[in-house]
């Protein structure tokens, strides 16, 4: 989180979020939808993979005096993934567990806390040749870390990625590489998404996903006041290597 005057530790940030309705200063949130790092095409059967990735997130906004600016995602983070796919003809089940780690100073220069963020997701996708429609759900997030020299843990309902709807165009019948371009919507964002995957050998994968995000025109979970508090745009890129531990994937 960043504020025009003064700074908050993560613990203070949690307390601060719980009393926003009593805060007099204008609030500005960054838009956010999670880069899912999930392939758009899946073969029949079960496939599992593990991986690690680095993400960079840049909030583009012109600050104004006496406004509190809250970043809903840090400037940088490191993630560990476990992805599971179950393909059956054109319908695919998708499970995705992401453990996100970052020092709080990657989101706020003067912070010294460290945060672990567990972001489990599950959903379905329909693949029709060159187009994939995906719905992912992540209603609960868990957090643990160090704040002010003490260990803490907590959980919350996630309004960033409670649901994500993606429509993706991709190359037909991919073999060693896949590229995709489309749109994604979450409770706090709408925007463009693009990605690329390259398979080395039978199991090693390079995967990159980029999103450009802005405030959505409407949200089924946010109130009008909460929606109007979202400002600016975000450039968000995640790149990492994955290893296929079972299945064919292509």
C-alpha positions as CSV (number, residue, x, y, z in Angstrom):
1,X,0.0,0.0,0.0
2,X,1.2,3.5,-0.6
3,X,-0.2,6.7,0.8
4,X,0.6,10.4,0.1
5,X,1.3,11.1,3.7
6,X,2.7,8.4,6.0
7,X,3.2,4.7,5.5
8,X,1.6,1.5,6.9
9,X,3.0,-1.9,7.8
10,X,1.0,-4.9,6.5
11,X,-0.7,-5.4,9.8
12,X,-1.8,-1.8,9.8
13,X,-2.9,-2.2,6.2
14,X,-5.3,-5.1,7.3
15,X,-6.7,-3.0,10.1
16,X,-6.9,0.0,7.7
17,X,-9.0,-2.0,5.1
18,X,-11.4,-3.0,7.8
19,X,-12.2,0.6,8.7
20,X,-12.2,2.2,5.3
21,X,-15.9,3.1,5.5
22,X,-15.0,5.5,8.3
23,X,-12.1,7.1,6.5
24,X,-12.6,10.7,5.3
25,X,-9.8,10.9,2.7
26,X,-10.5,9.8,-0.9
27,X,-9.4,6.2,-1.6
28,X,-7.8,5.0,-4.9
29,X,-7.3,1.3,-5.6
30,X,-5.4,-0.2,-8.4
31,X,-7.3,-2.5,-10.8
32,X,-6.2,-6.2,-10.6
33,X,-6.9,-9.6,-12.2
34,X,-4.5,-12.4,-11.6
35,X,-2.3,-13.8,-14.4
36,X,-3.4,-17.4,-14.3
37,X,-0.4,-19.0,-16.0
38,X,-2.7,-21.8,-17.4
39,X,-2.4,-23.2,-20.9
40,X,-5.5,-22.6,-23.1
41,X,-5.5,-26.1,-24.7
42,X,-5.5,-29.4,-22.9
43,X,-5.4,-33.0,-24.2
44,X,-7.9,-35.7,-23.1
45,X,-6.9,-37.1,-19.7
46,X,-5.1,-35.7,-16.7
47,X,-2.1,-33.5,-16.7
48,X,-0.1,-32.1,-13.8
49,X,2.7,-29.6,-13.7
50,X,4.7,-27.6,-11.2
51,X,6.6,-24.3,-11.8
52,X,8.0,-21.1,-10.6
53,X,7.6,-17.6,-12.0
54,X,8.4,-13.9,-11.4
55,X,5.8,-11.2,-11.8
56,X,6.2,-7.5,-12.3
57,X,3.2,-5.2,-11.8
58,X,3.2,-1.5,-12.6
59,X,0.3,0.8,-11.6
60,X,0.0,3.8,-13.9
61,X,-1.7,6.7,-12.0
62,X,-1.3,10.4,-11.4
63,X,-1.3,11.0,-7.7
64,X,-3.3,13.8,-6.1
65,X,-2.8,15.5,-2.7
66,X,-4.7,14.1,0.3
67,X,-5.6,10.8,-1.5
68,X,-4.8,7.4,-0.1
69,X,-3.4,5.1,-2.7
70,X,-3.8,1.3,-2.1
71,X,-2.0,-1.1,-4.4
72,X,-3.9,-4.4,-4.6
73,X,-0.8,-6.2,-5.9
74,X,2.9,-5.6,-5.2
75,X,5.4,-4.3,-7.8
76,X,7.1,-7.6,-7.9
77,X,6.5,-11.1,-6.6
78,X,7.8,-14.7,-6.9
79,X,5.3,-17.5,-7.3
80,X,5.3,-21.3,-7.0
81,X,2.6,-23.2,-8.9
82,X,0.9,-26.5,-9.0
83,X,-1.5,-26.8,-12.0
84,X,-3.8,-29.8,-12.7
85,X,-5.8,-30.2,-15.8
86,X,-8.5,-32.8,-16.6
87,X,-9.4,-32.8,-20.3
88,X,-12.5,-34.4,-21.9
89,X,-13.1,-33.5,-25.5
90,X,-13.8,-29.8,-25.6
91,X,-14.5,-29.4,-21.8
92,X,-11.5,-29.1,-19.4
93,X,-11.3,-28.9,-15.6
94,X,-8.6,-26.7,-14.3
95,X,-7.0,-26.5,-10.8
96,X,-4.3,-24.0,-9.9
97,X,-2.6,-23.4,-6.6
98,X,-0.3,-20.4,-6.5
99,X,1.9,-19.6,-3.5
100,X,3.0,-15.9,-3.9
101,X,6.0,-14.5,-1.9
102,X,7.3,-11.0,-1.7
103,X,8.9,-8.5,0.7
104,X,6.5,-5.7,1.4
105,X,9.1,-3.2,0.3
106,X,8.4,-4.4,-3.3
107,X,5.0,-2.8,-2.8
108,X,6.0,0.0,-0.5
109,X,9.5,1.3,-0.2
110,X,9.6,1.9,3.5
111,X,8.0,-1.4,4.5
112,X,10.2,-4.2,6.0
113,X,7.6,-7.0,6.3
114,X,7.5,-10.3,4.4
115,X,4.3,-11.9,3.1
116,X,3.3,-15.3,1.8
117,X,0.0,-15.4,-0.1
118,X,-1.8,-18.7,-1.0
119,X,-4.1,-18.2,-3.9
120,X,-6.0,-21.5,-4.9
121,X,-8.1,-21.4,-8.0
122,X,-10.5,-23.9,-9.7
123,X,-12.6,-23.6,-12.8
124,X,-13.7,-24.9,-16.2
125,X,-12.8,-24.0,-19.8
126,X,-14.3,-24.7,-23.2
127,X,-11.8,-25.1,-26.1
128,X,-13.3,-24.8,-29.6
129,X,-10.3,-25.1,-31.9
130,X,-8.9,-21.6,-31.9
131,X,-11.0,-20.0,-29.1
132,X,-11.0,-20.9,-25.4
133,X,-13.5,-19.6,-22.8
134,X,-12.4,-20.0,-19.2
135,X,-14.1,-19.3,-15.8
136,X,-11.8,-19.5,-12.7
137,X,-12.9,-19.0,-9.1
138,X,-10.8,-18.1,-6.1
139,X,-13.1,-17.0,-3.3
140,X,-10.7,-17.4,-0.4
141,X,-7.0,-16.3,0.0
142,X,-4.7,-17.1,2.9
143,X,-1.9,-14.9,4.1
144,X,1.1,-15.5,6.5
145,X,4.3,-13.6,7.1
146,X,6.2,-11.3,9.4
147,X,5.0,-7.8,10.4
148,X,6.7,-5.6,13.0
149,X,9.0,-8.5,13.9
150,X,6.1,-10.9,14.7
151,X,4.6,-13.8,12.8
152,X,1.0,-13.6,11.7
153,X,-1.6,-15.4,9.5
154,X,-5.0,-14.5,8.3
155,X,-7.5,-15.3,5.6
156,X,-10.0,-13.2,3.6
157,X,-12.6,-13.3,0.9
158,X,-10.8,-12.2,-2.3
159,X,-12.5,-9.5,-4.3
160,X,-9.5,-9.3,-6.7
161,X,-9.9,-12.8,-8.1
162,X,-13.2,-14.2,-6.7
163,X,-14.0,-14.9,-10.3
164,X,-12.1,-14.4,-13.5
165,X,-13.7,-14.8,-17.0
166,X,-11.3,-15.1,-19.9
167,X,-11.9,-15.3,-23.7
168,X,-8.7,-16.3,-25.6
169,X,-7.8,-16.8,-29.2
170,X,-4.9,-19.1,-29.9
171,X,-3.2,-21.1,-32.6
172,X,-4.9,-24.2,-33.9
173,X,-3.7,-27.7,-32.8
174,X,-0.5,-26.4,-31.1
175,X,2.5,-28.7,-30.7
176,X,5.7,-27.2,-29.3
177,X,4.4,-23.7,-28.8
178,X,1.1,-21.9,-28.0
179,X,0.4,-18.2,-28.3
180,X,-2.9,-16.5,-27.2
181,X,-4.6,-13.1,-27.1
182,X,-7.9,-12.2,-25.5
183,X,-9.7,-10.4,-22.8
184,X,-10.1,-11.0,-19.0
185,X,-12.6,-9.7,-16.5
186,X,-12.5,-9.9,-12.7
187,X,-14.5,-8.0,-10.0
188,X,-11.8,-5.2,-10.0
189,X,-10.6,-5.2,-13.6
190,X,-11.1,-5.7,-17.2
191,X,-8.4,-5.8,-19.9
192,X,-6.3,-7.4,-22.5
193,X,-4.3,-10.6,-21.9
194,X,-1.6,-12.2,-24.1
195,X,0.6,-15.2,-23.6
196,X,3.1,-17.5,-25.0
197,X,4.3,-21.1,-24.1
198,X,7.2,-23.1,-25.5
199,X,7.7,-26.8,-24.8
200,X,11.3,-28.0,-24.6
201,X,11.6,-31.8,-24.9
202,X,8.6,-33.6,-23.4
203,X,8.3,-31.9,-20.0
204,X,10.0,-28.5,-19.7
205,X,7.9,-25.4,-20.4
206,X,8.5,-21.7,-20.7
207,X,5.3,-19.7,-20.1
208,X,4.8,-16.0,-20.2
209,X,1.5,-14.0,-19.6
210,X,0.9,-10.3,-19.9
211,X,-2.2,-8.2,-18.9
212,X,-3.2,-4.6,-19.4
213,X,-5.9,-3.8,-16.9
214,X,-8.3,-1.0,-16.2
215,X,-11.5,-0.4,-14.1
216,X,-14.4,-2.5,-15.3
217,X,-17.6,-0.8,-16.4
218,X,-19.6,-2.8,-13.8
219,X,-19.0,-5.5,-11.2
220,X,-21.4,-8.0,-9.7
221,X,-19.6,-8.1,-6.4
222,X,-18.5,-4.5,-5.8
223,X,-20.8,-1.6,-4.8
224,X,-20.9,1.5,-7.0
225,X,-18.8,3.4,-4.5
226,X,-16.2,0.6,-4.4
227,X,-16.1,0.5,-8.2
228,X,-15.6,4.2,-8.4
229,X,-12.6,4.0,-6.1
230,X,-10.6,2.0,-8.8
231,X,-8.3,4.3,-10.8
232,X,-5.5,4.2,-13.3
233,X,-4.2,1.3,-15.4
234,X,-1.9,-1.6,-14.7
235,X,0.8,-3.4,-16.8
236,X,1.3,-6.9,-15.4
237,X,3.6,-9.6,-16.7
238,X,4.5,-13.0,-15.3
239,X,7.2,-15.3,-16.7
240,X,8.3,-18.7,-15.5
241,X,9.4,-22.3,-16.1
242,X,7.2,-25.3,-15.5
243,X,7.8,-29.0,-15.4
244,X,5.2,-31.5,-16.5
245,X,5.1,-34.3,-13.9
246,X,2.3,-36.3,-15.6
247,X,0.2,-36.4,-18.8
248,X,0.9,-35.2,-22.3
249,X,-0.6,-31.7,-22.2
250,X,-0.6,-31.1,-26.0
